[in-house]
């Protein structure tokens, strides 16, 4: 279940299979809203808000295809801060981590969650890599980290369409062009195909893609 713009409760309810799932979602969002209004408490690895247990159960209760959207709604409704987001990411499954990454643009102002992107980009899980190159990365990854994120997409087969704001960030980036050209040369020398997306992003940098024999 993917969508460029944030999912709304109405969007998600329309996708749920039955009234039981919709009722569960309503209860979960109410618990998250209450947590957002509650006085802050010291973080503890031994206790969790009820909505956090719902966050983990979203796939079972609402269907795996809807889990990302449900979890993102819960995080937004709870106004999850960076400590909560980091804890849920570190303790969560790959699917739960993906939802945390997708929620970052709505919840974190500034680069305070870049460490979560860095962790996701160290994995070879294409779902996490894809989630890590969204709008939050476009806004907050420094040029060095962003270039390596683009290369990570090429390494792992994540479509560059998943990289938010690719055209703006790639435009005129000579260092990215050099890295892409070197990567293409390595692939050619090893007798491997060059990903089609590589030529596309190389063109965005302002460099002319070379034919394989020129690399």
N, C-alpha and C positions, 0 to 999 in steps of 0.2 A: 504494500500500500504506500505509494509515493505521491508526493504533491509538492510543488515548488513553494506555494504560499502556505502559511501555517494552517493547520486543520482547525476547524471550529467544532464546538460540541454538536451543532446541527449536522455538519458534514459526517461526523463519525456515527452519530445515532442512525443516520440514514443507511449506513453500511452494515450495521449490526444485524444479526440473524433473527433476533426475536426480542420480545418484551423483557425476558429475563436478563439478557445481556444489557439492554438499555437501562433497566432498573439498577443493575450492578454498577454501571457507569455513573449514574446519577448519585448513588451512595458514595462511590469513590471520590467523585469531584466535590461533594459536600464535605467529606472528611479532609480533603486537601485544602478547601477554603477555610475550614475551622483551624487547621494547622497554621495557615498563613496569618490568621488573626491572633494566634496564641502568643503569649510572651516568650521570648527566646529562652532556650534552655541549653546548658552546656552539652556539647556533643558527646555521645557515648557509643562505643562499639557494641554495647549489650542491649540497647533499647532502640526501637524504631517507632516512628509515628505509624498509625494504622494505614494511612494512605501509602506509605512506603511498602507495606506488605501487599497492598493492592497493585502498586507499580510492578512488583515482581509477578503477580498473578494475572496480569492483563491478557497475556496470550491464551491462557486456559479459559478465561471467562468471556473474552470478546473475540477470540479467534486470532491465530497468528498473523493473518493478513492485516488485521486492524491494530495489532499490538503497538507498533511504533506511534501511531497517531494517538492512541489512548494514553500511552505513557507520556508523550509530549504534553498532552492536555493536563495530565496530573501534575507534572513538573511546573507548568505555567500557573495553574490554579493555586498550587502551594507556595508560589513565589520562591522556589528553591534557590538558596544562596550557593555560593561557590563551595562552601564546606560540604553541604548536602550533596551537591552535584558530584563533587570529587569522591565522596564516600560511596554513592550509588554506582558510580562508574567503576571504582576499584573493586567493589564487592559484587558487581553484577555479572550476568551472563553477557555474551557477545550481543545479543538482542537488546538487553537493557543498556549496555554501553552505547549502542547505536542511537537509542532514543535520547540519551543524555547529550550526545554530540549534536543531534538535530535540534535540541532545545536551546543550545547556547546563544544563538542570535537574539532570542526573545528575553533571555534571563541575565546575561552577563554583559555589562558595559565595560569596555576596555579589554586589555589582553590577559586578564587574570586567569583565564581557563586554557591558555595556550598549551599548558603542560598536558592536558587531556588530548589535544590534537597530536602532540609529539608522541604520546604513547600509542595512539591508534595508528599513526603512520609508521611505527616500528613493526607493526604486525603485517602478516600477509593475508589477513582476512579482508577480502575485497569489499564486504559490506561496511566494515569499519573505515577502511581507506576512503571509500566513497563518501561516507558521512563526515569524514574529517576534512574534506576539501570544499565544504559548503560555504555559505555566506560569512560565517564567523572566521574561517580561515582567510577568506578574501580580504576581510577588514583588518585582521590582526597578526597574521603570520608575517615575519620579517622577510625581506627578499630572498635571503639564503634558504630559509626553511621552506618558503613557498616554491622555489625552483625545485628543491628536492622532492616536494610533494607531487609536483607535476611528473617528475621522473618516476616516482613510486607508482603513479597511475599507469605509466607506460610499462613498467616492470611487471605489474600484477594484472594488467588487462582491464583496469577500470577505465571506462570511456571518459575522454576529456570533456565531454558534455556535462559530466558531473562536477567539474571544477567551476565553482562560482566566479563570475567576473573574469573569466580567462582572458578575454580579448583586451580588457583594460590593463591587466597586470602584465601580460606578455608583451604589450606594445613597446617596441624599442628596447627590449631587454637583451642587450648583446651578450651578457653572461649566460643567460638561459639559452640563447642561440648556440653558443659555444658548447654548452653541455649536451644539447640535443644532437649537434653535429658529431661530437665525440661518441655519443651513445650509438648513433646510426653507423658510424665507422666500425665500432666494436661488433655490432650485429652483423654487418656485412662481412667482416673478416672471419667471423665464426660460421658463415654460411647460413645465417638466420634471416628471416624476413624482417623488414623494418615496419613497425606499426604504422598504419595509415595516419593515425592521429598525430604522429610525430611531424609529418610533413605539414599538417594543418597548423600546428602551434608554431612551427618554425616560420611559416609564412606570416603569422601574426606578429612575430618579433621584428619583421621587416627584412629578414634574410630570405634569399631565394633558395628553396630546396634543391639539393644537388642530386644528380643521377647516381646510382650506386657505384658506378665505376669511377666517379669523381671523388668519392669519400676516402 
